[in-house]
Amino acid sequence: METIQLIKDIILNELQDRVKYILSFKNKLEILEENDIQQGVTVARALQSFINAEDKEVTKQGTTV
């Protein structure tokens, strides 16, 4: 999923979809934790980068809207 690009009229559904996307990794990470910890760490780091980029964009847009 690409980083969110906020506009003044961002809809709640898009934000909810992004939260669902992030939460969808929970089961995948739990499985990887038991079976392939190195791959789990790789996925967790990628997810963390995505979340950080989202937060940065939302924070930036929140101050300019």
Secondary structure, 3 states (H helix, E strand, C coil): CCCCCCCCCCCHHHHHHHHHHHHCHHHHHHHHHHHCHHHHHHHHHHHHHHHHHHHHHHHHHHHHC
